[in-house]
């Protein structure tokens, strides 16, 4: 009986580590500059909606509630994001473009500059080629996007994550043969449903590549 209980707990601990716990949003880069103290980093201001998703002092531990509820428009107007894309993607290509952000990671400082979210990109083996993940054409800043089969229910609480848990999930995120972002299986694409069918996030050319 005791052994069964321990096994059950171990099994359920793996269920929580999946893309359902990610707060993924469409963003629009409205300003971008080079980091003053890091040659490989851009610093971007990215529009992601109109309300703040959580207070920074809340949710320091993995699994703490941070105030966001599925179905509510609860993201800040802009967030600052540092991304290691210098020399891989030009500022001209990024400025005024729409991107996909992981919004509920703990903010970090990169060479003294605060980064409040993570921008998703696909990379080839050896990291010689990198392409930014693009949301569907109709996606607007702040719109929630999810992996098919891992959708949250209305009223589910969005939680703030530490980087270690994000890294566990990211191991299974990739592009399929069509360049669509998916989780584990090809059909579990990242996007949202519309009356005209599912709209998915893609990259230009990098198929069957890691996304992070």
Secondary structure, DSSP 8 states (H G I E B T S, - for coil): -HHHHHHHHHHHHHHTSSGGG--EEEEEEEEEEE-TT-TT-EEEEEE--SS----TTS--STT-EEEEETTS----SEEEEEE--TTTS-HHHHTT-EEEEE--B--EEETTEEE-SEE-EEE-GGG--EEE-B--TT--TT-B-EETT----TT-EEE-B-HHHHHHHHTTEEE-TTSBEEESSTT-BEEEEETTEEEE-B-SS--S-EE-
